[in-house]
Amino acid sequence: MRPDPSQAATAGFLIVRINGVASGTDGRFRFYYVNEMSGHLAASEYETSAGDRIEWLFAE
């Protein structure tokens, strides 16, 4: 079965470092939440709205 390009999603940009701390350190990675809901798109693809609360977690 071949993938359907119309169903493909972009991976966006990978966040590799925030404040000098690299993702992937000790098996931990960056996760983001918008208004207490986990991001369902790559952070670079998400369009924020006025009043959105963005939170980054560094976890396994």
C-alpha positions, 0 to 999 in steps of 0.5 A: 500500500502506498502512502496518500500524499493528501493525508501527509502532515508536515513534521515542522521544525525540531526544537533542539535547544532552549536556554542552552539545554539540548533536547534528547539529553538523558532521553528527555525531549521537549513537549509543548502545551497550548492552554493546557492541551498537548500540541497536536502539530509541530510547534513551528506549524501551530498558529497561536491566537491572542490569549493562548498560554504556551508551556514547554515541558522537558520530560521523558 
